[in-house]
Amino acid sequence: MQRWLKRITPPRDALEKHWFLRHFAAMVLDPGCWKFHRNNVTRAFALGLFIAFIPPTPLLPLHMMICTVLGVSLRLNLPVLFTTVFVSNPFTWVPQVLGSIWVGAKLMGMDIVPLVHQMRHQDIRADLHQLWPPLLLGALVLGLIAAASGYVFAQCLWRARVAYHLRCRRARAARPRTPDRG
């Protein structure tokens, strides 16, 4: 995955040439935001999963702005962070929002069935304000669960990859060398 992300990520000097990044070049082009170290990558993966559960806003690219601000300030790997946020996309918004509302309603002790039944027969906008509290609570809880499990998963995957490469290196070193047949 590291090679793939390096291949699709634009080079640093190409980013420095963009007019809209000139004012922020010192922050965005910080080498710490582009290095593939275990802590940078795993924390970026977890934060990206958390941000992905923020309810979508159609008019404002809220996810990308939050990613940029938090990624630069925490010096996380920006390509991993931006890639992970795209777990939340137009295909996953409906199940994500419905799941957040359901979890939030369960945690708040609300019975959501009468509200949904009432919304079918009236204007949805009139009762939409009642869905915000369970939506935000559910999104927070699901985001925290996704971030924690994503962090553990990324740490385990990173360590398994390092152990695999170490075993391969030791196996190559232990192999008897054949004399050159010149």
Contacts in CASP RR format, 6 or more apart in sequence:
PFRMAT RR
TARGET T0000
AUTHOR 0000-0000-0000
METHOD contacts of the structure
MODEL  1
MQRWLKRITPPRDALEKHWFLRHFAAMVLDPGCWKFHRNNVTRAFALGLF
IAFIPPTPLLPLHMMICTVLGVSLRLNLPVLFTTVFVSNPFTWVPQVLGS
IWVGAKLMGMDIVPLVHQMRHQDIRADLHQLWPPLLLGALVLGLIAAASG
YVFAQCLWRARVAYHLRCRRARAARPRTPDRG
2 36 0 8 1.000
5 36 0 8 1.000
5 79 0 8 1.000
5 80 0 8 1.000
5 83 0 8 1.000
6 36 0 8 1.000
8 79 0 8 1.000
9 34 0 8 1.000
9 79 0 8 1.000
12 29 0 8 1.000
12 34 0 8 1.000
15 21 0 8 1.000
15 25 0 8 1.000
15 28 0 8 1.000
15 29 0 8 1.000
16 22 0 8 1.000
16 25 0 8 1.000
16 29 0 8 1.000
21 28 0 8 1.000
21 29 0 8 1.000
24 72 0 8 1.000
27 72 0 8 1.000
28 68 0 8 1.000
28 72 0 8 1.000
28 78 0 8 1.000
30 72 0 8 1.000
30 75 0 8 1.000
32 40 0 8 1.000
32 75 0 8 1.000
32 77 0 8 1.000
33 40 0 8 1.000
33 71 0 8 1.000
33 72 0 8 1.000
33 75 0 8 1.000
33 76 0 8 1.000
33 77 0 8 1.000
33 78 0 8 1.000
34 77 0 8 1.000
34 78 0 8 1.000
34 79 0 8 1.000
35 77 0 8 1.000
36 77 0 8 1.000
37 77 0 8 1.000
38 155 0 8 1.000
38 158 0 8 1.000
40 75 0 8 1.000
40 76 0 8 1.000
40 77 0 8 1.000
40 80 0 8 1.000
41 77 0 8 1.000
41 80 0 8 1.000
41 154 0 8 1.000
41 158 0 8 1.000
42 151 0 8 1.000
42 154 0 8 1.000
42 155 0 8 1.000
42 158 0 8 1.000
43 74 0 8 1.000
43 76 0 8 1.000
43 151 0 8 1.000
44 71 0 8 1.000
44 76 0 8 1.000
44 77 0 8 1.000
44 78 0 8 1.000
44 80 0 8 1.000
44 81 0 8 1.000
44 84 0 8 1.000
45 80 0 8 1.000
45 81 0 8 1.000
45 84 0 8 1.000
45 150 0 8 1.000
45 151 0 8 1.000
45 154 0 8 1.000
46 147 0 8 1.000
46 148 0 8 1.000
46 150 0 8 1.000
46 151 0 8 1.000
46 154 0 8 1.000
47 67 0 8 1.000
47 70 0 8 1.000
47 71 0 8 1.000
47 74 0 8 1.000
47 76 0 8 1.000
47 81 0 8 1.000
47 84 0 8 1.000
47 147 0 8 1.000
48 67 0 8 1.000
48 81 0 8 1.000
48 84 0 8 1.000
48 85 0 8 1.000
48 87 0 8 1.000
48 147 0 8 1.000
49 84 0 8 1.000
49 87 0 8 1.000
49 143 0 8 1.000
49 146 0 8 1.000
49 147 0 8 1.000
49 150 0 8 1.000
50 143 0 8 1.000
50 144 0 8 1.000
50 146 0 8 1.000
50 147 0 8 1.000
51 63 0 8 1.000
51 66 0 8 1.000
51 67 0 8 1.000
51 70 0 8 1.000
51 85 0 8 1.000
51 88 0 8 1.000
52 63 0 8 1.000
52 84 0 8 1.000
52 85 0 8 1.000
52 86 0 8 1.000
52 87 0 8 1.000
52 88 0 8 1.000
52 96 0 8 1.000
52 143 0 8 1.000
52 146 0 8 1.000
53 88 0 8 1.000
53 96 0 8 1.000
53 100 0 8 1.000
53 139 0 8 1.000
53 140 0 8 1.000
53 142 0 8 1.000
53 143 0 8 1.000
53 146 0 8 1.000
54 62 0 8 1.000
54 63 0 8 1.000
54 66 0 8 1.000
54 88 0 8 1.000
54 139 0 8 1.000
55 97 0 8 1.000
55 100 0 8 1.000
55 135 0 8 1.000
55 136 0 8 1.000
55 139 0 8 1.000
56 62 0 8 1.000
56 63 0 8 1.000
56 88 0 8 1.000
56 93 0 8 1.000
56 97 0 8 1.000
63 85 0 8 1.000
63 88 0 8 1.000
64 82 0 8 1.000
64 85 0 8 1.000
67 78 0 8 1.000
67 81 0 8 1.000
67 82 0 8 1.000
67 85 0 8 1.000
68 78 0 8 1.000
70 76 0 8 1.000
70 81 0 8 1.000
71 78 0 8 1.000
71 81 0 8 1.000
72 78 0 8 1.000
88 96 0 8 1.000
96 142 0 8 1.000
97 135 0 8 1.000
99 138 0 8 1.000
99 142 0 8 1.000
100 134 0 8 1.000
100 135 0 8 1.000
100 138 0 8 1.000
100 139 0 8 1.000
100 142 0 8 1.000
101 112 0 8 1.000
101 131 0 8 1.000
101 134 0 8 1.000
101 135 0 8 1.000
101 138 0 8 1.000
102 112 0 8 1.000
102 134 0 8 1.000
103 134 0 8 1.000
103 137 0 8 1.000
103 138 0 8 1.000
103 141 0 8 1.000
103 142 0 8 1.000
104 110 0 8 1.000
104 133 0 8 1.000
104 134 0 8 1.000
104 135 0 8 1.000
104 137 0 8 1.000
104 138 0 8 1.000
104 141 0 8 1.000
105 111 0 8 1.000
105 112 0 8 1.000
105 134 0 8 1.000
107 134 0 8 1.000
107 137 0 8 1.000
107 138 0 8 1.000
107 141 0 8 1.000
108 133 0 8 1.000
108 134 0 8 1.000
108 137 0 8 1.000
110 134 0 8 1.000
112 134 0 8 1.000
115 127 0 8 1.000
115 130 0 8 1.000
115 131 0 8 1.000
118 127 0 8 1.000
119 127 0 8 1.000
END
